[in-house]
Amino acid sequence: MAIEERLASLEAEVAKIQAQLNGDRPGVVGRTRPDFLDNYTRRSANSPLFGEVAAAVAAEREREREGAQRAADDQG
């Protein structure tokens, strides 16, 4: 098999795989579906740990805000 034939075969296979990953939807690049975030957040929200993680993230953000405010007060 000539190199050109092998290259054409590989290109065709890559195109087929890309079409499968994109769900044959033109204009969609990559493998992330448009409803990915909806599905992901719905699944995560049903997790028993979701509320615990969300509370921990919110508490950390608040600590960071307070620290930034204290630093600004100390400088000003």
Buried (B, 14 or more C-beta within 10 A) or exposed (E): EEEEEEEEEEEEEEEEEEEEBBEEEEEEEEEEBEEEEEEEEEEEEEEEEEEEEEEEEEEEEEEEEEEEEEEEEEEE
